[in-house]
Amino acid sequence: MNTEQSIETQYSANNCQVSTPEGNDSKRGTLKRTPFSKFKKVHSNFKSPLQVAESAKVSPAEEAAELVRRREQLDSEIAQLEAEGYRVEELEHHIDKLHEYNDIKDIGQSLLGRIAALRGTTTRDLYSHFGLELDD
């Protein structure tokens, strides 16, 4: 049996074409079991998709300058809001109240979901039953 006859092309469980030696050829190590790939480098080093491209990298000095510009912009916006009569304490109070509202709303949504599951209906149906709007 020659080398061409000793290699059979088959499909693995994920339908990737692979070359597998028959018989004792695998002991000689002549062929490696490598999945067929349209990419040239199957065994290349791993490269994270989250890497930053070289052109997008900035020097620490440029990054620091951008942060200073951003801080000045935010300080300007704060000064403008204070000039319009807003106080930081008042804004913090409103933010705290919004957080509290969102927490209560999340608990209500959870309860509606549990009631719907117990009744074998949808949450949407319970909104009309309890007189709630879908936008609530």
DSSP file with accessible surface (Angstrom, degrees, kcal/mol):
  #  RESIDUE AA STRUCTURE BP1 BP2  ACC     N-H-->O    O-->H-N    N-H-->O    O-->H-N    TCO  KAPPA ALPHA  PHI   PSI    X-CA   Y-CA   Z-CA
    1    1 A M              0   0  171      0, 0.0     2,-0.1     0, 0.0     5,-0.0   0.000 360.0 360.0 360.0 126.4    0.0    0.0    0.0
    2    2 A N     >  -     0   0   83      1,-0.1     4,-1.4     0, 0.0     3,-0.2  -0.304 360.0 -98.1 -86.0 175.1    1.6    3.3   -1.0
    3    3 A T  H  > S+     0   0   97      1,-0.2     4,-0.6     2,-0.2     3,-0.2   0.878 121.3  54.7 -62.1 -39.2    1.4    6.6    1.0
    4    4 A E  H >4 S+     0   0  166      1,-0.2     3,-0.7     2,-0.2    -1,-0.2   0.890 110.9  45.6 -63.4 -37.0   -1.5    8.0   -1.1
    5    5 A Q  H 34 S+     0   0  123     -3,-0.2    -1,-0.2     1,-0.2    -2,-0.2   0.735 105.3  62.2 -76.6 -22.6   -3.6    4.9   -0.4
    6    6 A S  H 3< S+     0   0    6     -4,-1.4    16,-2.1    -3,-0.2     2,-0.6   0.559  92.5  75.6 -82.0  -6.2   -2.7    5.0    3.3
    7    7 A I  E <<  -A   21   0A  51     -3,-0.7     2,-0.4    -4,-0.6    12,-0.0  -0.919  61.5-173.4-107.8 125.7   -4.3    8.4    3.9
    8    8 A E  E     -A   20   0A  79     12,-1.6    12,-1.5    -2,-0.6     2,-0.5  -0.949  18.5-137.6-116.5 138.8   -8.0    8.6    4.0
    9    9 A T  E     +A   19   0A  82     -2,-0.4     2,-0.3    10,-0.2    10,-0.2  -0.836  35.4 162.7 -94.1 128.4   -9.8   11.9    4.2
   10   10 A Q  E     -A   18   0A  63      8,-1.6     8,-2.2    -2,-0.5     2,-0.4  -0.873  35.8-111.6-137.7 172.4  -12.7   11.8    6.6
   11   11 A Y  E     -A   17   0A 149     -2,-0.3     6,-0.2     6,-0.2     2,-0.1  -0.908  25.1-144.3-111.5 136.6  -14.9   14.2    8.5
   12   12 A S    >   -     0   0   31      4,-1.6     3,-2.1    -2,-0.4    -1,-0.0  -0.220  43.2 -81.4 -85.0-175.7  -14.8   14.7   12.3
   13   13 A A  T 3  S+     0   0  110      1,-0.3    -1,-0.1     2,-0.1    -2,-0.0   0.810 132.3  48.0 -60.4 -29.8  -17.8   15.4   14.5
   14   14 A N  T 3  S-     0   0  110      2,-0.1    -1,-0.3     1,-0.0     3,-0.1   0.166 118.0-110.2 -99.0  19.3  -17.7   19.1   13.6
   15   15 A N    <   +     0   0  126     -3,-2.1     2,-0.5     1,-0.2    -2,-0.1   0.748  67.4 147.3  62.4  27.4  -17.5   18.4    9.9
   16   16 A C        -     0   0   40      1,-0.0    -4,-1.6    19,-0.0     2,-0.3  -0.801  52.9-118.7 -89.9 132.1  -13.9   19.7    9.6
   17   17 A Q  E     +A   11   0A  71     -2,-0.5    19,-2.4    -6,-0.2     2,-0.3  -0.536  40.8 178.8 -72.7 130.0  -12.0   17.8    7.0
   18   18 A V  E     -AB  10  35A   7     -8,-2.2    -8,-1.6    -2,-0.3     2,-0.5  -0.935  27.0-132.4-131.3 156.2   -9.0   16.0    8.5
   19   19 A S  E     -A    9   0A  53     15,-0.5    15,-0.3    -2,-0.3   -10,-0.2  -0.945  26.7-178.8-108.4 126.8   -6.2   13.7    7.3
   20   20 A T  E     -A    8   0A  28    -12,-1.5   -12,-1.6    -2,-0.5     2,-0.1  -0.986  23.9-127.7-129.2 128.5   -5.6   10.6    9.3
   21   21 A P  E     -A    7   0A  21      0, 0.0     2,-0.3     0, 0.0   -14,-0.2  -0.442  25.5-131.7 -71.8 147.4   -3.0    7.9    8.6
   22   22 A E    >   -     0   0   67    -16,-2.1     3,-1.7    -2,-0.1     4,-0.2  -0.665  60.9 -17.0 -93.9 155.4   -4.2    4.3    8.3
   23   23 A G  T >  S-     0   0   66     -2,-0.3     3,-0.7     1,-0.2     4,-0.1  -0.234 128.1 -11.5  61.2-133.6   -2.6    1.4   10.1
   24   24 A N  T >> S+     0   0  113      1,-0.2     3,-1.0     2,-0.1     4,-0.8   0.413 108.1  95.4 -85.5  -0.6    0.9    1.7   11.4
   25   25 A D  H X>>S+     0   0   17     -3,-1.7     5,-1.0     1,-0.2     4,-0.8   0.827  76.3  63.9 -60.7 -29.2    1.6    5.1    9.6
   26   26 A S  H <45S+     0   0   74     -3,-0.7     3,-0.4     1,-0.2    -1,-0.2   0.822  96.3  57.7 -66.9 -27.3    0.5    7.0   12.8
   27   27 A K  H <45S+     0   0  169     -3,-1.0    -1,-0.2     1,-0.2    -2,-0.2   0.823 101.9  54.9 -70.1 -31.0    3.5    5.4   14.7
   28   28 A R  H <<5S-     0   0  165     -4,-0.8    -1,-0.2    -3,-0.6    -2,-0.2   0.690 102.0-136.5 -75.3 -17.7    5.9    6.8   12.2
   29   29 A G  T  <5 +     0   0   54     -4,-0.8    -3,-0.2    -3,-0.4    -2,-0.1   0.802  55.8 142.0  69.4  28.2    4.5   10.3   12.8
   30   30 A T      < +     0   0   80     -5,-1.0     2,-0.4     1,-0.1    -4,-0.1   0.857  66.5  31.0 -71.5 -33.3    4.5   11.2    9.1
   31   31 A L  S    S-     0   0   66     -6,-0.3     2,-0.3    -5,-0.0    -1,-0.1  -0.959  70.8-144.4-127.4 144.9    1.2   13.1    9.3
   32   32 A K        -     0   0  167     -2,-0.4     2,-1.1   -12,-0.1   -13,-0.2  -0.805  29.4-112.2-101.6 148.5   -0.4   15.2   12.0
   33   33 A R        +     0   0  150     -2,-0.3   -13,-0.1   -15,-0.1   -15,-0.0  -0.678  51.8 166.8 -79.7 101.8   -4.1   15.2   12.5
   34   34 A T        -     0   0   47     -2,-1.1   -15,-0.5   -15,-0.3     3,-0.1  -0.975  35.8-121.3-124.2 126.7   -4.8   18.8   11.6
   35   35 A P  B     -B   18   0A  64      0, 0.0     2,-0.2     0, 0.0   -17,-0.2  -0.384  35.6-106.0 -64.2 143.3   -8.3   20.2   10.9
   36   36 A F        +     0   0  136    -19,-2.4     2,-0.4     2,-0.0   -19,-0.1  -0.513  47.7 178.5 -67.7 134.4   -8.8   21.7    7.5
   37   37 A S        -     0   0   44     -2,-0.2     5,-0.1     2,-0.1   -21,-0.0  -1.000  39.8-141.8-141.5 143.7   -8.8   25.4    7.7
   38   38 A K  S    S+     0   0  173     -2,-0.4     2,-0.3     4,-0.0    -1,-0.1   0.632  85.3  89.5 -75.3 -12.6   -9.1   28.2    5.1
   39   39 A F  S    S-     0   0  136      1,-0.1     3,-0.2     2,-0.0    -2,-0.1  -0.656  75.4-141.7 -86.5 142.0   -6.6   30.1    7.2
   40   40 A K  S    S+     0   0  209     -2,-0.3     2,-1.0     1,-0.2     3,-0.2   0.881  90.4  54.9 -71.4 -38.9   -2.9   29.6    6.4
   41   41 A K    >   +     0   0  160      1,-0.2     3,-0.6     2,-0.0    -1,-0.2  -0.760  55.4 159.6-102.2  92.6   -1.6   29.6   10.0
   42   42 A V  T 3  S+     0   0   61     -2,-1.0    -1,-0.2     1,-0.2    -2,-0.1   0.869  79.9  42.6 -77.0 -36.4   -3.5   27.0   11.9
   43   43 A H  T 3  S+     0   0  145     -3,-0.2    -1,-0.2     3,-0.0     3,-0.1  -0.030  85.4 132.9-102.9  32.8   -0.9   26.7   14.6
   44   44 A S    <   -     0   0   63     -3,-0.6     3,-0.1     1,-0.1     2,-0.0  -0.337  66.7 -82.3 -77.6 165.2   -0.2   30.4   15.1
   45   45 A N        -     0   0  141      1,-0.1     2,-0.2    -2,-0.0    -1,-0.1  -0.324  52.7 -97.2 -65.3 149.3    0.0   32.1   18.5
   46   46 A F        -     0   0  177     -3,-0.1     2,-0.5     1,-0.0    -1,-0.1  -0.454  37.8-165.2 -68.8 135.7   -3.2   33.1   20.1
   47   47 A K        -     0   0  155     -2,-0.2    -3,-0.0    -3,-0.1    -1,-0.0  -0.985  18.2-128.8-126.2 121.5   -4.1   36.7   19.6
   48   48 A S    >   -     0   0   41     -2,-0.5     3,-1.4     1,-0.1    -2,-0.0  -0.412   7.6-138.4 -67.0 139.0   -6.8   38.3   21.8
   49   49 A P  T 3  S+     0   0  118      0, 0.0    -1,-0.1     0, 0.0     0, 0.0   0.651 100.7  66.4 -71.4 -10.0   -9.6   40.1   19.9
   50   50 A L  T 3  S+     0   0  152      2,-0.1     2,-0.1     0, 0.0    -2,-0.1   0.358  72.4 122.2 -93.0   5.3   -9.4   42.8   22.7
   51   51 A Q    <   -     0   0  130     -3,-1.4     2,-0.4     1,-0.1    -4,-0.0  -0.407  65.2-120.6 -68.5 145.9   -5.9   43.9   21.7
   52   52 A V        -     0   0   87     -2,-0.1    -1,-0.1     1,-0.1     5,-0.1  -0.709  28.5-115.5 -87.3 133.4   -5.5   47.6   20.8
   53   53 A A    >>  -     0   0   59     -2,-0.4     3,-1.0     1,-0.1     4,-0.8  -0.318  23.3-115.4 -65.4 152.6   -4.2   48.3   17.4
   54   54 A E  G >4 S+     0   0  148      1,-0.3     3,-0.8     2,-0.2    -1,-0.1   0.877 115.9  54.3 -57.7 -38.1   -0.8   50.0   17.1
   55   55 A S  G 34 S+     0   0  120      1,-0.2    -1,-0.3     3,-0.0    -2,-0.0   0.772 105.6  53.9 -69.7 -23.6   -2.4   53.0   15.5
   56   56 A A  G <4 S+     0   0   62     -3,-1.0    -1,-0.2     2,-0.1    -2,-0.2   0.613  85.3 103.1 -86.4 -12.8   -4.8   53.4   18.4
   57   57 A K    <<  -     0   0  118     -3,-0.8     2,-0.3    -4,-0.8    -3,-0.0  -0.475  54.3-165.0 -72.6 139.4   -2.2   53.4   21.1
   58   58 A V        -     0   0   82     -2,-0.2    -2,-0.1     1,-0.0    -3,-0.0  -0.903  23.8-104.0-122.3 156.5   -1.3   56.8   22.6
   59   59 A S     >  -     0   0   49     -2,-0.3     4,-2.5     1,-0.1     5,-0.2  -0.340  32.6-111.8 -73.5 157.5    1.6   57.9   24.7
   60   60 A P  H  > S+     0   0  106      0, 0.0     4,-2.6     0, 0.0     5,-0.2   0.878 119.3  54.7 -57.6 -35.9    1.1   58.4   28.4
   61   61 A A  H  > S+     0   0   75      2,-0.2     4,-2.3     1,-0.2     5,-0.2   0.914 109.2  46.6 -65.1 -40.9    1.6   62.1   27.9
   62   62 A E  H  > S+     0   0  110      2,-0.2     4,-2.3     1,-0.2    -1,-0.2   0.900 112.7  50.0 -67.3 -39.6   -1.2   62.3   25.3
   63   63 A E  H  X S+     0   0  112     -4,-2.5     4,-2.2     2,-0.2    -2,-0.2   0.923 111.2  48.6 -64.5 -42.1   -3.5   60.2   27.5
   64   64 A A  H  X S+     0   0   51     -4,-2.6     4,-2.3     1,-0.2    -2,-0.2   0.912 110.7  51.1 -63.4 -42.3   -2.8   62.5   30.5
   65   65 A A  H  X S+     0   0   39     -4,-2.3     4,-2.4     1,-0.2    -1,-0.2   0.904 109.6  50.3 -62.9 -39.9   -3.4   65.6   28.3
   66   66 A E  H  X S+     0   0   99     -4,-2.3     4,-2.5     1,-0.2    -1,-0.2   0.904 109.7  50.6 -65.6 -39.9   -6.7   64.2   27.2
   67   67 A L  H  X S+     0   0  110     -4,-2.2     4,-2.4     2,-0.2    -2,-0.2   0.897 109.6  50.5 -65.1 -38.4   -7.7   63.5   30.8
   68   68 A V  H  X S+     0   0   80     -4,-2.3     4,-2.4     2,-0.2    -2,-0.2   0.929 111.2  48.9 -64.2 -42.9   -6.9   67.1   31.8
   69   69 A R  H  X S+     0   0  131     -4,-2.4     4,-2.2     1,-0.2    -2,-0.2   0.919 111.7  49.4 -61.6 -42.4   -9.0   68.3   28.9
   70   70 A R  H  X S+     0   0  108     -4,-2.5     4,-2.5     2,-0.2    -1,-0.2   0.909 110.1  50.3 -65.5 -40.4  -11.9   66.1   29.9
   71   71 A R  H  X S+     0   0  173     -4,-2.4     4,-2.8     2,-0.2     5,-0.2   0.925 110.3  50.0 -63.8 -42.1  -11.7   67.3   33.5
   72   72 A E  H  X S+     0   0  122     -4,-2.4     4,-2.2     1,-0.2    -1,-0.2   0.905 110.3  51.0 -63.0 -38.8  -11.8   70.9   32.4
   73   73 A Q  H  X S+     0   0   98     -4,-2.2     4,-2.2     2,-0.2    -2,-0.2   0.930 112.1  46.0 -64.3 -45.0  -14.8   70.2   30.3
   74   74 A L  H  X S+     0   0   67     -4,-2.5     4,-2.6     2,-0.2    -2,-0.2   0.907 110.9  52.4 -66.2 -40.0  -16.6   68.5   33.2
   75   75 A D  H  X S+     0   0   81     -4,-2.8     4,-2.5     1,-0.2    -1,-0.2   0.898 109.1  51.2 -60.5 -39.2  -15.7   71.4   35.5
   76   76 A S  H  X S+     0   0   76     -4,-2.2     4,-2.2    -5,-0.2    -2,-0.2   0.915 109.8  48.7 -63.9 -42.7  -17.1   73.8   33.0
   77   77 A E  H  X S+     0   0   85     -4,-2.2     4,-2.3     2,-0.2    -2,-0.2   0.903 111.3  50.1 -65.2 -39.4  -20.4   71.8   32.8
   78   78 A I  H  X S+     0   0   78     -4,-2.6     4,-2.6     2,-0.2    -2,-0.2   0.928 110.1  50.3 -62.9 -44.8  -20.6   71.8   36.6
   79   79 A A  H  X S+     0   0   54     -4,-2.5     4,-2.2     1,-0.2    -2,-0.2   0.905 110.1  50.8 -60.7 -40.2  -20.0   75.5   36.8
   80   80 A Q  H  X S+     0   0  112     -4,-2.2     4,-1.4     2,-0.2    -1,-0.2   0.922 110.7  48.2 -64.5 -43.2  -22.8   76.1   34.2
   81   81 A L  H  <>S+     0   0   68     -4,-2.3     5,-2.3     1,-0.2    -2,-0.2   0.902 111.6  50.0 -64.5 -39.9  -25.2   73.9   36.1
   82   82 A E  H ><5S+     0   0  102     -4,-2.6     3,-1.4     1,-0.2    -1,-0.2   0.884 107.4  54.6 -65.3 -36.3  -24.4   75.8   39.4
   83   83 A A  H 3<5S+     0   0   90     -4,-2.2    -1,-0.2     1,-0.3    -2,-0.2   0.811 103.9  56.1 -66.2 -27.9  -24.9   79.1   37.5
   84   84 A E  T 3<5S-     0   0  113     -4,-1.4    -1,-0.3    -3,-0.2    -2,-0.2   0.433 129.8 -96.3 -83.4  -0.6  -28.4   77.9   36.5
   85   85 A G  T < 5S+     0   0   56     -3,-1.4     2,-0.2     1,-0.3    -3,-0.2   0.461  79.0 136.3 104.7   0.6  -29.2   77.3   40.2
   86   86 A Y      < -     0   0  104     -5,-2.3     2,-0.4    -6,-0.2    -1,-0.3  -0.577  38.6-152.2 -81.3 146.4  -28.5   73.6   40.6
   87   87 A R     >  -     0   0  148     -2,-0.2     4,-2.3     1,-0.1     5,-0.2  -0.934  19.2-130.6-116.8 145.8  -26.6   72.4   43.7
   88   88 A V  H  > S+     0   0   56     -2,-0.4     4,-2.8     1,-0.2     5,-0.2   0.907 110.1  53.7 -59.3 -41.3  -24.4   69.3   43.8
   89   89 A E  H  > S+     0   0  123      1,-0.2     4,-2.2     2,-0.2    -1,-0.2   0.896 108.4  49.8 -61.4 -40.3  -26.2   68.2   47.0
   90   90 A E  H  > S+     0   0   67      2,-0.2     4,-2.3     1,-0.2    -1,-0.2   0.923 111.3  48.3 -65.6 -42.0  -29.5   68.5   45.3
   91   91 A L  H  X S+     0   0   67     -4,-2.3     4,-2.6     1,-0.2    -2,-0.2   0.912 110.5  51.2 -64.6 -41.5  -28.3   66.5   42.3
   92   92 A E  H  X S+     0   0  109     -4,-2.8     4,-2.5     2,-0.2    -1,-0.2   0.898 108.9  52.1 -62.0 -38.8  -26.9   63.8   44.6
   93   93 A H  H  X S+     0   0  104     -4,-2.2     4,-2.3     2,-0.2    -2,-0.2   0.926 110.6  47.5 -62.5 -44.5  -30.2   63.6   46.4
   94   94 A H  H  X S+     0   0   97     -4,-2.3     4,-2.3     2,-0.2    -2,-0.2   0.898 111.1  51.1 -64.5 -40.0  -32.1   63.1   43.0
   95   95 A I  H  X S+     0   0   86     -4,-2.6     4,-2.3     2,-0.2    -1,-0.2   0.922 109.7  50.0 -64.0 -42.7  -29.6   60.4   42.0
   96   96 A D  H  X S+     0   0  103     -4,-2.5     4,-2.3     1,-0.2    -2,-0.2   0.911 110.7  49.9 -61.0 -42.1  -30.1   58.6   45.3
   97   97 A K  H  X S+     0   0  104     -4,-2.3     4,-2.6     2,-0.2    -1,-0.2   0.882 108.9  52.0 -65.4 -37.5  -33.9   58.8   44.8
   98   98 A L  H  X S+     0   0  104     -4,-2.3     4,-2.7     2,-0.2    -2,-0.2   0.905 109.2  50.1 -64.9 -40.4  -33.5   57.4   41.2
   99   99 A H  H  X S+     0   0  108     -4,-2.3     4,-2.3     2,-0.2    -2,-0.2   0.929 111.6  48.0 -61.9 -44.4  -31.5   54.5   42.5
  100  100 A E  H  X S+     0   0   99     -4,-2.3     4,-2.5     2,-0.2     5,-0.2   0.926 111.6  50.2 -62.2 -44.5  -34.1   53.7   45.2
  101  101 A Y  H  X S+     0   0  124     -4,-2.6     4,-2.8     1,-0.2    -2,-0.2   0.932 110.7  49.1 -59.1 -46.2  -36.9   54.0   42.6
  102  102 A N  H  X S+     0   0   75     -4,-2.7     4,-2.4     1,-0.2    -1,-0.2   0.887 110.2  51.0 -64.0 -38.9  -35.0   51.6   40.2
  103  103 A D  H  X S+     0   0   99     -4,-2.3     4,-2.0     2,-0.2    -1,-0.2   0.930 112.6  45.9 -62.7 -44.8  -34.4   49.1   43.1
  104  104 A I  H  X S+     0   0  102     -4,-2.5     4,-2.6     1,-0.2    -2,-0.2   0.919 112.3  51.2 -65.1 -41.0  -38.2   49.1   44.0
  105  105 A K  H  X S+     0   0   72     -4,-2.8     4,-2.7     1,-0.2    -1,-0.2   0.911 108.3  52.0 -63.5 -41.0  -39.2   48.8   40.4
  106  106 A D  H  X S+     0   0  102     -4,-2.4     4,-2.3     2,-0.2    -1,-0.2   0.910 110.0  49.0 -61.8 -40.6  -36.8   45.8   39.9
  107  107 A I  H  X S+     0   0  105     -4,-2.0     4,-2.6     2,-0.2    -2,-0.2   0.926 111.2  50.1 -64.6 -42.7  -38.4   44.1   43.0
  108  108 A G  H  X S+     0   0   31     -4,-2.6     4,-2.6     1,-0.2    -2,-0.2   0.918 110.2  49.9 -61.4 -42.6  -41.9   44.8   41.6
  109  109 A Q  H  X S+     0   0   69     -4,-2.7     4,-2.3     1,-0.2    -1,-0.2   0.907 110.6  50.4 -62.5 -41.2  -40.9   43.3   38.2
  110  110 A S  H  X S+     0   0   58     -4,-2.3     4,-2.2     2,-0.2    -2,-0.2   0.922 111.0  48.4 -62.8 -44.0  -39.6   40.2   40.0
  111  111 A L  H  X S+     0   0   94     -4,-2.6     4,-2.7     2,-0.2     5,-0.2   0.912 110.5  50.8 -63.6 -43.3  -42.8   39.8   42.0
  112  112 A L  H  X S+     0   0   20     -4,-2.6     4,-2.6     1,-0.2    -1,-0.2   0.904 109.5  51.8 -60.7 -39.8  -44.9   40.2   38.8
  113  113 A G  H  X S+     0   0   29     -4,-2.3     4,-2.2     2,-0.2    -2,-0.2   0.912 110.9  47.0 -63.3 -40.5  -42.8   37.6   37.1
  114  114 A R  H  X S+     0   0  169     -4,-2.2     4,-2.4     2,-0.2    -2,-0.2   0.912 112.5  49.0 -68.3 -42.5  -43.3   35.1   40.0
  115  115 A I  H  X S+     0   0   55     -4,-2.7     4,-2.4     2,-0.2    -2,-0.2   0.930 111.1  50.9 -61.9 -43.3  -47.0   35.8   40.2
  116  116 A A  H  X>S+     0   0    4     -4,-2.6     5,-2.5    -5,-0.2     4,-0.9   0.919 110.2  49.4 -60.9 -41.9  -47.3   35.2   36.4
  117  117 A A  H  <5S+     0   0   79     -4,-2.2     3,-0.5     1,-0.2    -1,-0.2   0.912 111.7  48.6 -64.4 -41.9  -45.3   31.9   36.7
  118  118 A L  H  <5S+     0   0  154     -4,-2.4    -1,-0.2     1,-0.2    -2,-0.2   0.869 116.1  43.2 -65.5 -36.4  -47.6   30.7   39.5
  119  119 A R  H  <5S-     0   0  139     -4,-2.4    -1,-0.2    -5,-0.2    -2,-0.2   0.522 109.9-122.3 -86.6  -8.5  -50.8   31.6   37.6
  120  120 A G  T  <5S+     0   0   72     -4,-0.9     2,-0.2    -3,-0.5    -3,-0.2   0.863  75.2 106.6  71.1  35.7  -49.4   30.2   34.3
  121  121 A T  S   <S-     0   0   49     -5,-2.5     2,-0.2    -6,-0.2    -1,-0.2  -0.661  71.4 -89.0-131.0-173.6  -49.8   33.5   32.5
  122  122 A T     >  -     0   0   74     -2,-0.2     4,-1.4     1,-0.1     3,-0.1  -0.663  26.3-121.1-101.7 159.0  -47.5   36.2   31.2
  123  123 A T  H  > S+     0   0   47     -2,-0.2     4,-1.6     1,-0.2     3,-0.1   0.881 113.9  60.8 -61.8 -37.2  -46.3   39.3   32.9
  124  124 A R  H  > S+     0   0  165      1,-0.2     4,-1.2     2,-0.2    -1,-0.2   0.903 102.2  51.1 -58.2 -41.7  -47.9   41.4   30.2
  125  125 A D  H  > S+     0   0   84      1,-0.2     4,-1.7     2,-0.2    -1,-0.2   0.868 106.7  54.8 -65.0 -34.9  -51.3   39.9   31.1
  126  126 A L  H  X S+     0   0    4     -4,-1.4     4,-2.4     1,-0.2     6,-0.2   0.819  97.5  64.5 -69.9 -29.1  -50.8   40.9   34.8
  127  127 A Y  H  <>S+     0   0   20     -4,-1.6     5,-3.5    -3,-0.2     4,-0.3   0.945 107.2  41.2 -57.6 -48.0  -50.1   44.5   33.8
  128  128 A S  H ><5S+     0   0   93     -4,-1.2     3,-0.9     3,-0.2    -1,-0.2   0.889 112.2  56.2 -69.1 -35.1  -53.7   44.9   32.6
  129  129 A H  H 3<5S+     0   0  120     -4,-1.7    -2,-0.2     1,-0.3    -1,-0.2   0.891 114.2  38.8 -62.7 -39.4  -55.0   42.9   35.5
  130  130 A F  T 3<5S-     0   0   98     -4,-2.4    -1,-0.3    -5,-0.1    -2,-0.2   0.333 117.5-110.7 -93.8   5.6  -53.4   45.2   38.0
  131  131 A G  T < 5 +     0   0   63     -3,-0.9     2,-0.3    -4,-0.3    -3,-0.2   0.825  68.1 145.3  72.9  31.1  -54.1   48.4   36.0
  132  132 A L      < -     0   0   64     -5,-3.5     2,-0.3    -6,-0.2    -1,-0.2  -0.721  47.3-126.0-100.8 152.4  -50.5   49.1   35.0
  133  133 A E    >   -     0   0  127     -2,-0.3     3,-1.7     1,-0.1    -5,-0.0  -0.691  20.4-124.0 -90.0 149.1  -49.3   50.5   31.8
  134  134 A L  T 3  S+     0   0   89     -2,-0.3    -1,-0.1     1,-0.3    -2,-0.0   0.765 112.9  60.0 -64.0 -22.3  -46.6   48.6   29.9
  135  135 A D  T 3         0   0  147      0, 0.0    -1,-0.3     0, 0.0    -3,-0.0   0.593 360.0 360.0 -79.8 -11.3  -44.4   51.7   30.0
  136  136 A D    <         0   0   81     -3,-1.7    -4,-0.0   -31,-0.0     0, 0.0  -0.263 360.0 360.0 -65.6 360.0  -44.5   51.6   33.9
